[in-house]
Amino acid sequence: MKAYLISFTSAAYPVIERQVILDFLNTQPIIKNWFAVMPHAILVASDSNIADISKILSDRFPKNLTCLVTDASNANGLANNKVWDFVNNPKSSGRWP
């Protein structure tokens, strides 16, 4: 399992709020867990790849959402230990097998 960072913006009306994206991610079996790390960034744990994660987002939000999905394993920056634990040792929430 790997950690990926989804960074997003939704500037055009109707604006897509982070909670709407999180609610959607909760319905997707390829997303094993998530961590809302910043107002416009969500870490996800998945066995899938960047293309698969990008596809579910673009299929569900074809308009008004701009996002980048990146491999978080090469990330660096200022964050607390919970964030780095999620990045370095992503685990399933147990919701999906």
C-alpha positions as CSV (number, residue, x, y, z in Angstrom):
1,M,0.0,0.0,0.0
2,K,1.2,3.5,-0.9
3,A,0.3,7.0,0.2
4,Y,-0.7,9.5,-2.4
5,L,-1.3,13.2,-2.0
6,I,-4.4,14.7,-3.7
7,S,-4.1,18.5,-3.9
8,F,-7.1,20.2,-5.3
9,T,-8.9,23.5,-6.0
10,S,-12.4,24.3,-7.1
11,A,-12.7,27.9,-7.9
12,A,-15.6,27.9,-10.4
13,Y,-19.2,27.7,-9.3
14,P,-20.5,25.4,-8.1
15,V,-17.5,25.0,-5.8
16,I,-16.7,21.5,-4.7
17,E,-15.9,21.5,-1.0
18,R,-13.4,19.1,0.6
19,Q,-16.1,17.3,2.5
20,V,-17.8,16.4,-0.7
21,I,-14.6,14.8,-2.0
22,L,-14.0,13.0,1.3
23,D,-17.6,11.7,1.2
24,F,-16.9,10.4,-2.3
25,L,-13.6,8.8,-1.3
26,N,-15.5,6.9,1.5
27,T,-17.5,5.1,-1.3
28,Q,-14.4,4.0,-3.3
29,P,-12.9,0.6,-2.5
30,I,-9.6,1.6,-4.1
31,I,-9.2,4.2,-1.3
32,K,-8.3,2.2,1.8
33,N,-7.9,5.2,4.0
34,W,-7.5,9.0,3.9
35,F,-6.2,11.9,6.0
36,A,-7.3,15.4,5.3
37,V,-4.0,17.2,6.0
38,M,-4.7,20.7,4.7
39,P,-7.8,22.6,3.5
40,H,-7.0,21.6,-0.1
41,A,-4.9,18.5,0.3
42,I,-5.9,14.9,1.2
43,L,-3.5,12.0,1.7
44,V,-4.9,8.7,0.6
45,A,-3.7,5.1,1.2
46,S,-4.3,2.8,-1.8
47,D,-3.0,-0.3,-3.5
48,S,-4.0,1.3,-6.8
49,N,-1.8,3.7,-8.8
50,I,-2.0,7.4,-9.6
51,A,-3.9,6.9,-12.9
52,D,-6.6,4.9,-11.1
53,I,-7.0,7.5,-8.4
54,S,-7.1,10.3,-10.9
55,K,-9.7,8.4,-13.0
56,I,-12.2,8.0,-10.1
57,L,-11.8,11.8,-9.4
58,S,-12.2,12.9,-13.0
59,D,-15.1,10.5,-13.5
60,R,-17.0,11.9,-10.5
61,F,-15.9,15.5,-10.7
62,P,-15.5,16.2,-14.5
63,K,-16.1,19.9,-14.0
64,N,-15.1,22.6,-11.4
65,L,-12.3,20.5,-9.9
66,T,-8.6,20.8,-10.6
67,C,-6.5,18.2,-8.8
68,L,-3.0,16.7,-8.8
69,V,-2.4,13.2,-7.5
70,T,1.2,12.6,-6.5
71,D,3.2,9.8,-4.8
72,A,3.6,11.0,-1.2
73,S,6.5,8.7,-0.4
74,N,9.0,11.3,-1.7
75,A,7.4,14.2,0.1
76,N,9.2,16.5,2.4
77,G,8.1,19.5,4.4
78,L,6.8,20.7,7.7
79,A,4.1,18.4,9.2
80,N,3.4,16.7,12.4
81,N,4.2,13.1,13.2
82,K,0.7,11.8,12.4
83,V,1.1,13.0,8.8
84,W,4.5,11.4,8.4
85,D,3.2,8.2,10.0
86,F,0.5,8.1,7.4
87,V,2.9,8.8,4.6
88,N,5.6,6.4,5.7
89,N,3.3,3.6,6.9
90,P,-0.1,3.8,5.2
91,K,-2.7,1.5,6.6
92,S,-6.2,0.6,5.7
93,S,-9.0,1.9,7.8
94,G,-10.5,-1.6,7.7
95,R,-13.6,-0.4,5.8
96,W,-12.6,-2.2,2.6
97,P,-11.0,-5.7,2.3
